[in-house]
Amino acid sequence: MTREHIPSAQAATWSGIAGNMGLAVIKAGVGYMANSKSLLADGLYSASEAGSALAGLFPSKSVRDKSKARRGRFREHSRVARPGISVLLSVLILMGGLQLAISALGSLSGSEPEAPGKSVLLVAVAALAVKEAIFQFQYRYFRKRNQSQALAYAQQHRRALYCSLTVLIGIIGSMAGEEMGLSMLLYLDPTAALIASCFVLHKGYRMIVDTVYGSLVQELQQEEASDFKETVQRVYGIITIEHLVAREQEHDVTIELVISVNPRISILEAQEIANRAKTLLLTRFSHVKEVQIQAIPYDPGYPYKSNHELPDHEATLIQ
């Protein structure tokens, strides 16, 4: 078993961030050049999704740090850095959404707006298709890893889909108004921009709320999580616990766990070990409602002590 064969949650998250940022640049650029405020607002919403996902990456950077001292210092920096970055990103998103809302209101109250060009419609349709492809990729990954996480991601995608469909309706309606000579339909594009800017403002607001009131979902102290560690270490096949974070919200606890296993075993065997640890935690602790476990190969070098030894004649992936 090698690290390359083990699915990475961060790899899936980074693919979504890169995709959303690419869509944001394209939609915002075309919307600005073609004078389509709705497509510009849709681009800002894609940027807000990327920013929200980026802010969520910071707490888990210490997963594979072998030095306890370094890991402790990094966690302290992470606790300080994440709120600051989240607040900065959310303020920028709120400012952008507010500016777009004011601009859309100005277009609605001013002279008759111009209909966007065909390039705007093509970009909006293509971006919607690409966004759906990214969603399918990430949703399938998260569904295999954690069902509740997949449901939360699907809910976020639903809001993004509503925003993009609103923009698409506004663009099509405005273009149809120009073709049919109906001036009232020309206002659909700035109207869609105003609605999309509300989606952006809501996204920024949610980011601030999650940051300010994030202390309600607090990390348990090390001594409180020791029972979880002792339980996991009894599972046959686990060598070390690389990373354990237990978060408490009201009366429920969510555990994020990274374990190391024998690098000579197969991926299926590693997954079986992770499933046994997950089942044991959920069974032994009634207040634990969700467990996310990632198995990685133990790699500080040989020899090492393990409670899962293979026969010498058994074939391995490391020859």
LONUGU-687697 format. One record per residue: x, y, z of N, C-alpha, C in turn; residue in three letters. Coordinates in pm, whole numbers. Layout:
     n_px     n_py     n_pz    ca_px    ca_py    ca_pz     c_px     c_py     c_pz     r
        X        Y        Z        X        Y        Z        X        Y        Z   ALA
...
This chain:
     n_px     n_py     n_pz    ca_px    ca_py    ca_pz     c_px     c_py     c_pz     r
       85     -119        0        0        0        0       88      123        0   MET
       58      219      -85      134      344      -91       40      460      -68   THR
       97      574      -38       16      691      -12      -60      737     -135   ARG
       -4      712     -254      -70      756     -375     -203      683     -398   GLU
     -215      560     -343     -336      483     -365     -447      521     -268   HIS
     -416      596     -163     -514      628      -62     -584      758     -100   ILE
     -717      758     -107     -789      879     -144     -761      991      -45   PRO
     -745     1110      -94     -716     1226      -11     -835     1320      -13   SER
     -885     1353      107     -996     1447      116     -954     1584       67   ALA
     -829     1622       97     -782     1752       53     -769     1760      -98   GLN
     -734     1649     -162     -724     1649     -308     -860     1676     -371   ALA
     -965     1615     -316    -1100     1639     -366    -1143     1783     -340   ALA
    -1108     1834     -222    -1144     1972     -189    -1070     2071     -278   THR
     -941     2046     -300     -863     2136     -385     -913     2136     -529   TRP
     -960     2021     -576    -1015     2017     -712    -1138     2107     -723   SER
    -1221     2106     -618    -1337     2195     -616    -1299     2341     -609   GLY
    -1196     2371     -529    -1150     2510     -518    -1096     2559     -652   ILE
    -1013     2477     -716     -956     2516     -846    -1066     2533     -950   ALA
    -1163     2441     -950    -1272     2451    -1046    -1355     2575    -1025   GLY
    -1390     2605     -900    -1470     2724     -871    -1395     2853     -903   ASN
    -1265     2856     -874    -1188     2975     -905    -1177     2996    -1056   MET
    -1157     2886    -1131    -1153     2898    -1276    -1284     2948    -1332   GLY
    -1395     2893    -1283    -1526     2939    -1328    -1551     3084    -1289   LEU
    -1505     3122    -1169    -1524     3260    -1124    -1451     3358    -1216   ALA
    -1328     3327    -1251    -1250     3416    -1338    -1315     3428    -1476   VAL
    -1356     3315    -1532    -1416     3317    -1666    -1549     3391    -1666   ILE
    -1636     3357    -1572    -1768     3421    -1569    -1759     3570    -1538   LYS
    -1674     3605    -1442    -1660     3747    -1408    -1597     3824    -1523   ALA
    -1497     3766    -1589    -1432     3834    -1700    -1526     3856    -1817   GLY
    -1597     3751    -1858    -1691     3764    -1969    -1807     3856    -1931   VAL
    -1856     3843    -1808    -1965     3928    -1764    -1927     4075    -1762   GLY
    -1804     4104    -1722    -1758     4244    -1719    -1743     4299    -1860   TYR
    -1680     4221    -1950    -1657     4270    -2086    -1787     4280    -2166   MET
    -1881     4189    -2140    -2007     4190    -2214    -2116     4269    -2143   ALA
    -2082     4333    -2033    -2175     4417    -1958    -2296     4337    -1908   ASN
    -2270     4215    -1859    -2376     4133    -1801    -2353     4125    -1651   SER
    -2431     4201    -1578    -2414     4205    -1433    -2453     4073    -1368   LYS
    -2547     4002    -1428    -2589     3875    -1368    -2478     3771    -1376   SER
    -2410     3762    -1491    -2300     3667    -1503    -2184     3707    -1412   LEU
    -2163     3837    -1395    -2060     3886    -1304    -2092     3844    -1160   LEU
    -2220     3855    -1123    -2261     3814     -988    -2246     3663     -969   ALA
    -2276     3587    -1074    -2259     3442    -1066    -2112     3405    -1048   ASP
    -2025     3480    -1115    -1882     3458    -1098    -1837     3487     -956   GLY
    -1893     3592     -896    -1857     3624     -758    -1906     3515     -663   LEU
    -2021     3456     -692    -2069     3348     -606    -1977     3226     -615   TYR
    -1929     3196     -736    -1833     3086     -750    -1706     3115     -671   SER
    -1661     3242     -673    -1544     3280     -595    -1570     3265     -445   ALA
    -1692     3297     -402    -1725     3282     -260    -1725     3135     -218   SER
    -1768     3047     -307    -1762     2903     -276    -1618     2856     -261   GLU
    -1532     2904     -352    -1390     2867     -342    -1329     2921     -213   ALA
    -1363     3045     -177    -1310     3104      -55    -1357     3032       70   GLY
    -1483     2990       71    -1536     2916      185    -1466     2782      201   SER
    -1445     2712       89    -1375     2583       96    -1230     2601      136   ALA
    -1167     2709       89    -1027     2735      122    -1011     2761      271   LEU
    -1102     2838      329    -1094     2867      472    -1110     2741      555   ALA
    -1186     2644      505    -1207     2520      579    -1090     2424      576   GLY
     -987     2453      496     -873     2363      486     -772     2382      598   LEU
     -772     2497      663     -662     2531      753     -653     2449      880   PHE
     -762     2401      940     -746     2333     1068     -674     2200     1061   PRO
     -666     2136      946     -617     1998      942     -482     1984      875   SER
     -396     2084      885     -267     2077      819     -164     1996      895   LYS
     -193     1966     1020      -92     1900     1102     -107     1748     1102   SER
     -177     1695     1002     -209     1552     1003      -85     1467     1007   VAL
       16     1500      928      130     1410      915      258     1466      975   ARG
      243     1560     1066      360     1617     1132      402     1522     1243   ASP
      520     1466     1235      565     1366     1332      614     1428     1462   LYS
      646     1555     1461      698     1619     1581      584     1674     1664   SER
      572     1629     1789      463     1677     1872      477     1825     1902   LYS
      600     1870     1921      621     2012     1949      579     2097     1830   ALA
      624     2057     1711      587     2130     1591      437     2123     1569   ARG
      377     2007     1594      234     1992     1573      157     2083     1668   ARG
      201     2092     1792      134     2179     1886      142     2324     1846   GLY
      263     2367     1801      277     2506     1757      191     2531     1635   ARG
      185     2435     1543      108     2455     1422      -41     2466     1453   PHE
      -89     2384     1547     -230     2390     1581     -267     2526     1639   ARG
     -176     2580     1723     -203     2712     1778     -210     2817     1669   GLU
     -116     2810     1572     -119     2904     1460     -245     2884     1378   HIS
     -290     2759     1360     -408     2731     1280     -533     2790     1345   SER
     -540     2778     1480     -657     2832     1549     -664     2983     1534   ARG
     -548     3049     1525     -546     3194     1510     -567     3232     1364   VAL
     -506     3156     1272     -508     3193     1131     -645     3174     1069   ALA
     -711     3064     1104     -835     3034     1034     -942     3142     1054   ARG
     -972     3189     1179    -1072     3294     1193    -1035     3421     1118   PRO
     -907     3459     1122     -865     3580     1052     -885     3569      902   GLY
     -847     3456      844     -864     3435      701    -1012     3428      665   ILE
    -1091     3359      746    -1234     3346      719    -1304     3482      723   SER
    -1269     3563      823    -1331     3695      834    -1290     3783      716   VAL
    -1161     3777      679    -1115     3858      566    -1187     3819      437   LEU
    -1197     3689      411    -1264     3643      289    -1412     3679      291   LEU
    -1477     3662      405    -1620     3692      412    -1647     3841      396   SER
    -1559     3926      450    -1575     4071      432    -1560     4109      285   VAL
    -1461     4050      218    -1443     4077       75    -1565     4031       -5   LEU
    -1619     3915       31    -1738     3864      -39    -1858     3955      -15   ILE
    -1876     3999      110    -1986     4089      141    -1973     4222       66   LEU
    -1851     4275       60    -1830     4400      -12    -1861     4384     -160   MET
    -1815     4273     -219    -1843     4248     -360    -1991     4230     -386   GLY
    -2060     4154     -299    -2203     4135     -316    -2281     4264     -300   GLY
    -2241     4347     -204    -2309     4476     -184    -2288     4568     -303   LEU
    -2166     4571     -357    -2138     4654     -473    -2220     4610     -594   GLN
    -2232     4480     -614    -2312     4429     -726    -2461     4461     -707   LEU
    -2509     4450     -584    -2649     4482     -558    -2678     4629     -588   ALA
    -2588     4717     -547    -2606     4860     -575    -2603     4886     -725   ILE
    -2510     4821     -795    -2500     4838     -940    -2625     4786    -1010   SER
    -2678     4672     -964    -2800     4617    -1025    -2919     4709    -1001   ALA
    -2930     4764     -881    -3038     4858     -853    -3026     4983     -939   LEU
    -2901     5028     -964    -2881     5142    -1052    -2926     5114    -1194   GLY
    -2901     4992    -1242    -2945     4955    -1377    -3097     4946    -1385   SER
    -3160     4898    -1279    -3305     4886    -1279    -3375     5021    -1273   LEU
    -3312     5116    -1206    -3374     5248    -1191    -3327     5348    -1296   SER
    -3229     5311    -1377    -3176     5402    -1478    -3240     5383    -1614   GLY
    -3162     5415    -1714    -3211     5402    -1852    -3222     5255    -1891   SER
    -3283     5233    -2006    -3307     5096    -2052    -3176     5021    -2071   GLU
    -3158     4907    -2005    -3030     4835    -2016    -3017     4764    -2150   PRO
    -2894     4728    -2183    -2867     4654    -2306    -2870     4505    -2277   GLU
    -2914     4429    -2377    -2916     4283    -2363    -2775     4228    -2378   ALA
    -2740     4125    -2302    -2607     4065    -2316    -2593     3992    -2449   PRO
    -2469     3973    -2492    -2442     3905    -2618    -2454     3754    -2606   GLY
    -2441     3687    -2720    -2452     3542    -2722    -2339     3474    -2645   LYS
    -2224     3541    -2642    -2111     3482    -2569    -2143     3464    -2422   SER
    -2222     3555    -2367    -2261     3545    -2226    -2346     3420    -2203   VAL
    -2439     3395    -2293    -2523     3276    -2280    -2441     3148    -2292   LEU
    -2348     3146    -2387    -2264     3028    -2405    -2180     3000    -2280   LEU
    -2122     3105    -2224    -2039     3089    -2104    -2124     3043    -1986   VAL
    -2244     3099    -1972    -2332     3061    -1860    -2371     2914    -1869   ALA
    -2404     2867    -1989    -2443     2727    -2007    -2324     2634    -1984   VAL
    -2208     2671    -2044    -2088     2588    -2028    -2044     2582    -1882   ALA
    -2049     2696    -1813    -2009     2699    -1672    -2102     2613    -1586   ALA
    -2231     2613    -1620    -2326     2531    -1546    -2295     2382    -1564   LEU
    -2257     2345    -1687    -2223     2205    -1714    -2095     2164    -1641   ALA
    -1994     2252    -1642    -1868     2222    -1573    -1891     2213    -1422   VAL
    -1972     2304    -1370    -2001     2303    -1227    -2069     2173    -1186   LYS
    -2160     2125    -1270    -2229     2000    -1239    -2132     1881    -1243   GLU
    -2037     1885    -1337    -1937     1778    -1345    -1849     1776    -1220   ALA
    -1808     1895    -1173    -1728     1903    -1051    -1808     1851     -932   ILE
    -1935     1887     -928    -2020     1840     -817    -2031     1689     -816   PHE
    -2052     1627     -932    -2065     1482     -938    -1938     1413     -889   GLN
    -1822     1468     -929    -1695     1410     -885    -1679     1417     -734   PHE
    -1703     1537     -679    -1684     1554     -535    -1791     1480     -455   GLN
    -1913     1481     -503    -2021     1417     -428    -1999     1266     -418   TYR
    -1954     1205     -527    -1928     1061     -523    -1816     1028     -426   ARG
    -1716     1115     -421    -1607     1091     -325    -1656     1104     -182   TYR
    -1726     1216     -152    -1773     1239      -16    -1876     1135       27   PHE
    -1956     1085      -68    -2056      985      -33    -1990      855       11   ARG
    -1878      820      -52    -1805      700      -11    -1737      720      123   LYS
    -1696      842      150    -1619      870      272    -1709      897      391   ARG
    -1814      977      370    -1900     1014      481    -2034     1063      427   ASN
    -2143      997      466    -2274     1028      411    -2322     1166      451   GLN
    -2304     1203      578    -2351     1334      623    -2275     1447      556   SER
    -2146     1426      533    -2067     1527      463    -2115     1542      319   GLN
    -2153     1432      257    -2204     1437      120    -2337     1513      115   ALA
    -2423     1493      214    -2550     1564      218    -2531     1713      236   LEU
    -2436     1752      321    -2406     1894      341    -2352     1956      213   ALA
    -2266     1883      144    -2212     1933       18    -2321     1946      -88   TYR
    -2414     1850      -91    -2525     1857     -187    -2614     1978     -160   ALA
    -2632     2012      -33    -2712     2128        1    -2644     2257      -45   GLN
    -2513     2265      -28    -2439     2382      -77    -2448     2392     -228   GLN
    -2437     2279     -296    -2446     2280     -442    -2585     2323     -488   HIS
    -2687     2288     -414    -2823     2325     -451    -2838     2477     -454   ARG
    -2780     2546     -357    -2787     2692     -357    -2711     2750     -475   ARG
    -2595     2693     -506    -2518     2739     -621    -2595     2715     -750   ALA
    -2666     2603     -758    -2745     2573     -877    -2860     2672     -892   LEU
    -2926     2706     -783    -3033     2806     -788    -2980     2940     -838   TYR
    -2863     2978     -790    -2803     3104     -832    -2773     3102     -982   CYS
    -2712     2995    -1031    -2676     2986    -1173    -2800     2980    -1261   SER
    -2903     2909    -1218    -3027     2902    -1296    -3096     3037    -1301   LEU
    -3093     3111    -1191    -3150     3246    -1190    -3079     3335    -1290   THR
    -2947     3327    -1291    -2868     3406    -1386    -2898     3364    -1529   VAL
    -2908     3235    -1553    -2936     3185    -1688    -3072     3233    -1737   LEU
    -3172     3230    -1650    -3305     3279    -1687    -3301     3428    -1719   ILE
    -3226     3504    -1639    -3214     3647    -1664    -3148     3677    -1798   GLY
    -3043     3603    -1830    -2973     3624    -1958    -3063     3589    -2076   ILE
    -3127     3473    -2069    -3216     3430    -2179    -3333     3526    -2194   ILE
    -3392     3568    -2083    -3504     3662    -2091    -3465     3795    -2149   GLY
    -3348     3845    -2112    -3302     3973    -2166    -3274     3964    -2315   SER
    -3213     3855    -2359    -3187     3836    -2501    -3317     3820    -2579   MET
    -3414     3749    -2520    -3543     3734    -2585    -3615     3868    -2596   ALA
    -3601     3951    -2495    -3663     4083    -2500    -3607     4169    -2611   GLY
    -3477     4158    -2636    -3418     4234    -2746    -3466     4183    -2881   GLU
    -3478     4051    -2895    -3523     3992    -3021    -3669     4026    -3051   GLU
    -3753     4025    -2948    -3897     4048    -2967    -3936     4194    -2951   MET
    -3840     4278    -2915    -3870     4420    -2898    -3948     4451    -2772   GLY
    -3937     4367    -2671    -4006     4390    -2543    -3906     4448    -2444   LEU
    -3916     4577    -2422    -3818     4645    -2337    -3824     4598    -2192   SER
    -3940     4552    -2147    -3952     4508    -2008    -3863     4387    -1979   MET
    -3848     4300    -2079    -3766     4181    -2058    -3618     4214    -2047   LEU
    -3578     4330    -2096    -3437     4369    -2087    -3392     4386    -1942   LEU
    -3489     4409    -1853    -3454     4430    -1712    -3435     4298    -1637   TYR
    -3454     4186    -1707    -3437     4058    -1639    -3291     4031    -1602   LEU
    -3197     4078    -1684    -3056     4056    -1652    -3015     4128    -1523   ASP
    -3042     4261    -1509    -3007     4324    -1380    -3090     4270    -1264   PRO
    -3214     4225    -1292    -3294     4165    -1185    -3229     4035    -1135   THR
    -3183     3954    -1231    -3112     3831    -1194    -2983     3864    -1120   ALA
    -2916     3973    -1160    -2794     4014    -1090    -2824     4052     -945   ALA
    -2938     4119     -924    -2976     4158     -788    -3005     4034     -703   LEU
    -3074     3937     -760    -3104     3814     -686    -2975     3736     -658   ILE
    -2886     3729     -759    -2759     3657     -740    -2673     3725     -634   ALA
    -2677     3859     -630    -2600     3930     -527    -2653     3898     -387   SER
    -2783     3869     -376    -2838     3828     -247    -2782     3691     -206   CYS
    -2764     3602     -304    -2699     3474     -276    -2556     3496     -225   PHE
    -2486     3591     -288    -2349     3621     -247    -2346     3678     -106   VAL
    -2437     3771      -77    -2442     3830       57    -2475     3724      162   LEU
    -2564     3634      128    -2597     3526      222    -2477     3436      247   HIS
    -2399     3409      142    -2280     3327      157    -2179     3394      250   LYS
    -2155     3524      229    -2063     3596      316    -2112     3602      459   GLY
    -2242     3620      476    -2301     3623      611    -2282     3490      682   TYR
    -2306     3379      610    -2291     3248      670    -2146     3222      711   ARG
    -2052     3270      630    -1911     3252      665    -1876     3325      793   MET
    -1929     3447      810    -1901     3524      932    -1967     3457     1053   ILE
    -2090     3412     1036    -2160     3346     1147    -2086     3220     1189   VAL
    -2042     3142     1091    -1970     3019     1123    -1837     3048     1193   ASP
    -1776     3162     1160    -1648     3198     1221    -1668     3251     1363   THR
    -1763     3345     1379    -1785     3408     1509    -1840     3309     1610   VAL
    -1936     3229     1567    -2000     3134     1658    -1941     2994     1646   TYR
    -1825     2986     1581    -1760     2855     1567    -1713     2798     1699   GLY
    -1702     2883     1801    -1660     2832     1932    -1765     2740     1993   SER
    -1890     2747     1941    -1993     2655     1989    -1961     2512     1950   LEU
    -1888     2498     1836    -1838     2367     1795    -1692     2364     1835   VAL
    -1662     2325     1955    -1528     2339     2012    -1453     2207     2010   GLN
    -1322     2219     1995    -1239     2100     2000    -1225     2053     2145   GLU
    -1242     1925     2164    -1225     1870     2298    -1079     1874     2338   LEU
    -1054     1891     2467     -918     1893     2517     -854     1754     2502   GLN
     -721     1753     2503     -649     1629     2478     -686     1520     2578   GLN
     -702     1558     2706     -734     1456     2805     -875     1400     2785   GLU
     -967     1483     2730    -1102     1434     2706    -1106     1337     2589   GLU
    -1013     1355     2494    -1009     1267     2377     -925     1142     2402   ALA
     -864     1132     2519     -777     1017     2546     -855      885     2544   SER
     -982      889     2588    -1062      766     2584    -1082      717     2441   ASP
    -1099      811     2349    -1114      773     2209     -985      709     2157   PHE
     -872      768     2195     -744      714     2149     -719      574     2203   LYS
     -747      556     2332     -726      425     2392     -813      319     2325   GLU
     -934      356     2291    -1024      262     2224     -973      226     2086   THR
     -930      326     2011     -883      301     1874     -756      218     1875   VAL
     -667      244     1970     -540      172     1974     -556       23     2004   GLN
     -672      -17     2052     -697     -159     2078     -737     -235     1951   ARG
     -765     -162     1845     -810     -227     1722     -693     -298     1656   VAL
     -712     -422     1623     -608     -504     1560     -573     -446     1422   TYR
     -444     -416     1402     -398     -366     1274     -356     -221     1276   GLY
     -392     -146     1379     -355       -4     1387     -220        8     1456   ILE
     -127       78     1393        6       97     1450       10      223     1535   ILE
      -26      336     1478      -26      462     1553     -148      545     1513   THR
     -180      640     1598     -282      740     1568     -208      868     1528   ILE
     -216      903     1403     -144     1019     1353     -215     1150     1388   GLU
     -347     1146     1390     -423     1270     1408     -562     1235     1460   HIS
     -604     1303     1565     -738     1283     1618     -794     1416     1664   LEU
     -906     1454     1608     -975     1575     1649    -1120     1538     1680   VAL
    -1164     1569     1801    -1303     1545     1841    -1371     1679     1863   ALA
    -1479     1702     1791    -1551     1829     1801    -1688     1804     1861   ARG
    -1725     1892     1953    -1851     1876     2025    -1947     1987     1987   GLU
    -2069     1950     1950    -2175     2046     1922    -2299     2001     1998   GLN
    -2339     2085     2095    -2447     2049     2186    -2410     1918     2257   GLU
    -2481     1809     2230    -2453     1683     2300    -2391     1578     2209   HIS
    -2362     1614     2087    -2307     1519     1991    -2159     1546     1968   ASP
    -2086     1441     1934    -1942     1452     1909    -1912     1397     1771   VAL
    -1828     1471     1698    -1779     1427     1567    -1629     1405     1578   THR
    -1581     1293     1530    -1439     1258     1540    -1378     1250     1401   ILE
    -1266     1319     1383    -1185     1308     1262    -1055     1237     1302   GLU
    -1024     1128     1235     -916     1041     1278     -831      998     1159   LEU
     -699     1003     1178     -605      950     1079     -520      846     1150   VAL
     -522      724     1099     -446      615     1158     -340      567     1061   ILE
     -232      510     1115     -131      450     1029     -139      298     1044   SER
     -121      231      931     -129       85      928       -5       30      859   VAL
       10     -101      865      123     -167      801      127     -136      652   ASN
      235      -79      601      241      -46      457      245     -168      367   PRO
      259     -287      425      267     -408      344      130     -469      317   ARG
       26     -417      379     -107     -473      356     -173     -403      239   ILE
     -283     -460      192     -354     -403       77     -445     -290      121   SER
     -496     -217       23     -586     -106       52     -716     -157      114   ILE
     -766     -270       65     -889     -326      121     -871     -364      267   LEU
     -756     -420      301     -729     -456      441     -721     -331      528   GLU
     -660     -225      474     -653      -99      549     -792      -42      571   ALA
     -878      -54      471    -1015       -4      485    -1093      -85      587   GLN
    -1069     -214      592    -1135     -299      692    -1094     -259      833   GLU
     -966     -230      851     -918     -186      983     -985      -55     1022   ILE
     -993       39      927    -1057      168      954    -1204      150      988   ALA
    -1271       61      919    -1413       36      946    -1433      -26     1085   ASN
    -1341     -113     1126    -1352     -172     1260    -1336      -65     1368   ARG
    -1242       25     1346    -1222      134     1443    -1344      225     1449   ALA
    -1401      255     1334    -1520      341     1329    -1637      275     1401   LYS
    -1659      148     1373    -1770       75     1437    -1751       69     1589   THR
    -1628       47     1633    -1601       39     1777    -1630      172     1846   LEU
    -1589      282     1785    -1614      414     1845    -1764      443     1852   LEU
    -1836      416     1745    -1979      444     1742    -2055      355     1840   LEU
    -2006      234     1861    -2074      140     1951    -2045      170     2097   THR
    -1920      202     2128    -1878      220     2267    -1920      356     2323   ARG
    -1924      458     2239    -1957      593     2286    -2088      636     2220   PHE
    -2194      640     2299    -2326      671     2245    -2338      816     2198   SER
    -2256      906     2254    -2265     1046     2216    -2185     1077     2089   HIS
    -2111      980     2038    -2038      999     1912    -2133      968     1797   VAL
    -2161     1068     1716    -2258     1053     1608    -2194     1040     1470   LYS
    -2068     1079     1458    -2004     1075     1326    -1855     1050     1344   GLU
    -1799      960     1264    -1656      929     1268    -1603      927     1125   VAL
    -1499     1006     1101    -1433     1009      971    -1290      958      990   GLN
    -1257      848      924    -1127      784      943    -1055      773      809   ILE
     -928      810      811     -841      791      694     -722      706      737   GLN
     -692      602      660     -579      514      689     -463      548      597   ALA
     -345      565      656     -225      594      579     -117      492      616   ILE
      -21      465      529       85      369      561      183      425      662   PRO
      224      343      753      325      380      853      461      385      785   TYR
      534      498      798      655      512      716      780      565      785   ASP
      798      557      917      923      607      976     1040      513      957   PRO
     1019      400      892     1128      306      867     1112      178      945   GLY
     1186       79      904     1183      -52      968     1301      -64     1064   TYR
     1297     -149     1169     1179     -227     1206     1082     -144     1289   PRO
      960     -188     1300      864     -122     1387      776     -228     1451   TYR
      713     -190     1560      624     -282     1629      484     -265     1573   LYS
      417     -373     1549      281     -370     1495      201     -483     1555   SER
       72     -458     1575      -16     -565     1618      -84     -631     1500   ASN
      -24     -610     1380      -76     -674     1259       43     -714     1174   HIS
       94     -835     1194      211     -882     1120      169     -977     1011   GLU
      238     -969      895      211    -1057      783      310    -1172      782   LEU
      270    -1287      729      367    -1395      708      472    -1351      609   PRO
      592    -1404      625      701    -1363      538      678    -1399      393   ASP
      600    -1507      370      582    -1551      232      469    -1478      161   HIS
      392    -1394      233      278    -1328      169      326    -1216       79   GLU
      267    -1207      -40      305    -1104     -136      260     -967      -88   ALA
      339     -867     -115      307     -730      -77      322     -640     -198   THR
      281     -513     -176      294     -414     -283      430     -349     -283   LEU
      511     -377     -181      646     -321     -176      743     -437     -188   ILE
      805     -451     -300      896     -564     -326     1040     -514     -327   GLN
